[in-house]
C-alpha cells in the first residue's frame, strides 16, 4: 500500500512512519521539499500552496502517484478532505479523517502538544505510540489522533 502523509516538512510527521512499517510512505508538503528517496519512504512536493483548491491538488497528486491512502495533517486540509472523501473513494483512495459532519468534534483549536498518537481506521486502532490498547471505537474514528493519557478525548493530530 502507498500512503501519502501531508506536512512532510514537519518533524512530527516523521513519527507517523512507525505506524506503517510494511507500507511505502510518501511524505509531501507544499513549496520546497528535500528530494529524498529511500526503500520504504520518500519526500516530495505538492507544488505551491493554494488553500482554495486543496482537495483538487491532493486528488490530482494521489491519482498521478497511485496513492492508496491519504492522511492530511495540515489543519487547513482536514475539513476540505473530509468533505471530499466520497470523491477520493471513487478513485480507490482512502481518506483518513472523521466524517465531515462530525469533524469539529475532533479538531483541537490550539497548537497541539500531544505526547502520543494513535491511528484508527474505521474505529479500529492499528497503532498507538504509547503502547495502549484501545478497544473498538465508533466507526467514525478514522485518522491520526493525539492524546497525552489514554483516558483523554482523542483529537486529530494536526500540524
C-alpha positions in Angstrom: 0.0 0.0 0.0 1.2 3.5 -0.8 0.3 6.1 1.8 0.6 9.9 1.4 1.1 11.9 4.6 1.0 15.6 4.2 3.0 18.0 6.3 6.2 16.1 5.3 8.4 19.1 6.2 7.4 18.8 9.9 9.3 16.6 12.3 6.1 15.5 13.9 5.1 13.8 10.6 8.2 11.5 10.7 6.8 9.9 13.9 3.9 8.5 11.9 6.2 6.3 9.8 6.4 3.9 12.8 2.7 3.1 12.4 3.1 1.8 8.8 6.3 -0.4 8.8 5.2 -2.5 5.9 3.9 0.2 3.6 5.6 2.8 1.3 5.2 6.3 2.8 5.2 9.4 0.7 5.9 12.4 2.9 4.7 15.5 1.0 4.4 19.2 1.6 3.8 22.5 -0.2 6.7 24.5 -1.6 10.3 23.4 -1.3 10.8 19.8 -0.1 14.0 17.9 0.0 14.2 15.2 -2.7 15.0 12.1 -0.6 14.1 8.6 -1.7 14.6 5.5 0.4 13.4 2.0 0.3 10.2 2.5 2.3 9.7 6.2 2.1 10.3 9.4 0.0 9.8 13.1 0.3 8.1 15.1 -2.4 6.5 18.5 -3.1 2.8 19.1 -3.7 3.6 22.3 -5.5 2.6 25.8 -4.3 0.0 26.1 -1.6 -3.4 27.2 -2.7 -5.9 26.7 0.2 -8.9 27.3 -2.1 -8.2 24.1 -4.1 -6.6 21.8 -1.5 -8.9 18.8 -2.4 -8.3 19.3 -6.1 -4.5 19.5 -5.7 -4.4 16.4 -3.5 -6.7 14.3 -5.7 -4.7 15.1 -8.8 -1.5 14.2 -6.9 -2.9 11.0 -5.5 -4.1 9.8 -8.9 -0.8 10.7 -10.5 1.3 9.0 -7.8 -1.1 5.9 -7.4 -1.8 6.6 -3.8 -4.0 4.2 -1.9 -4.5 6.2 1.3 -4.0 9.8 2.3 -3.5 11.2 5.8 -4.0 15.0 5.8 -2.1 16.6 8.7 -2.3 20.3 8.0 -5.1 21.8 9.9 -6.4 23.6 6.8 -6.6 20.4 4.8 -8.7 18.3 7.2 -12.1 19.8 6.6 -11.9 20.0 2.8 -10.5 16.4 2.7 -13.3 15.1 4.9 -15.9 16.8 2.6 -14.2 15.2 -0.5 -13.7 11.7 0.9 -16.5 10.2 -1.2 -14.9 11.6 -4.4 -11.5 10.2 -3.3 -13.1 6.8 -2.6 -14.5 6.7 -6.1 -10.8 6.6 -7.3 -9.9 3.9 -4.7 -8.2 6.4 -2.4 -9.0 6.1 1.3 -9.0 9.5 3.2 -8.2 9.1 6.9 -10.4 11.7 8.5 -13.6 11.5 10.5 -16.8 12.2 8.5 -17.3 15.9 7.6 -20.4 16.3 9.7 -18.5 15.4 12.9 -15.0 16.7 12.1 -15.5 19.7 14.5 -15.7 17.2 17.5 -12.1 16.1 16.8 -10.4 19.4 16.0 -8.1 20.9 18.6 -8.1 24.7 18.0 -4.9 25.4 20.0 -1.4 24.2 18.9 -1.4 20.5 19.9 1.4 19.2 22.0 0.3 15.6 22.4 2.8 13.1 23.9 1.2 10.2 22.0 -0.8 9.5 18.9 -3.0 6.6 17.7 -4.0 5.6 14.2 -7.6 4.5 13.7 -9.2 3.0 10.6 -13.0 2.9 10.9 -12.8 2.7 14.7 -10.1 0.1 14.9 -6.8 1.2 16.5 -3.9 -0.1 14.3 -1.1 1.7 16.2 -0.7 3.6 19.4 2.7 5.2 20.1 2.2 4.9 23.9 1.6 1.2 23.6 -2.0 1.4 24.8 -4.6 -1.0 23.5 -7.8 0.9 22.5 -11.0 -1.1 22.2 -13.0 -0.8 19.0 -14.4 2.7 18.8 -17.2 4.2 16.7 -16.6 3.7 13.0 -16.3 7.5 12.5 -13.0 7.4 14.4 -10.8 7.5 11.3 -7.4 9.1 11.1 -4.5 10.0 13.4 -5.4 11.2 16.9 -3.3 12.8 19.6 -3.6 12.2 23.3 -1.5 12.6 26.4 -3.2 9.9 28.6 -5.4 7.1 27.2 -8.4 8.5 29.1 -8.2 11.8 27.2 -10.7 12.8 24.5 -9.0 12.0 21.2 -8.3 15.0 19.0 -7.0 15.0 15.4 -3.2 15.0 15.2 -2.5 18.1 13.0 0.3 20.4 12.4 
